[in-house]
Amino acid sequence: MWKEFKSFALKGNVLDLAFAVVIGAAFGKIVSSLVNDIIMPVIGLLIGGIDLKSLEYPYRDTVLKYGVFLQSVLDFFIIAFSLFLLVKLAGKFKRKREEADKAEPAPTREELLLTEIRDLLKDR
């Protein structure tokens, strides 16, 4: 059973997934910092110094913190847009690589010989 687990855990797909999760978590921290430390203060200034997280609505015996919800929605859209740009950029590099791979390869030795023979027959 240990051998099976070891072979499963060390497969390329599992390791790739583990790296993706770690990088995704780090990316999430970066985007959260971008939102909380740069974007939200600017938005707060533009809308009159309001902090979205402090927005709430008292209702009977409870308080509805709709500002926290709005902040989460804004975080989601910024993260989604960042990932969209990242995927678009990766796609652009992939297309360039595919175009370079599609470039006509150098003719083989046989092709060169056949071309030479064809040209000699044309000249006759």
Secondary structure, 3 states (H helix, E strand, C coil): CHHHHHHHHCCHHHHHHHHHHHHHHHHHHHHHHHHHHHHHHHHHHHCCCCCHHHCCEEECCEEECHHHHHHHHHHHHHHHHHHHHHHHHHHHHHHHHHHHHHCCCCCCHHHHHHHHHHHHHHHC
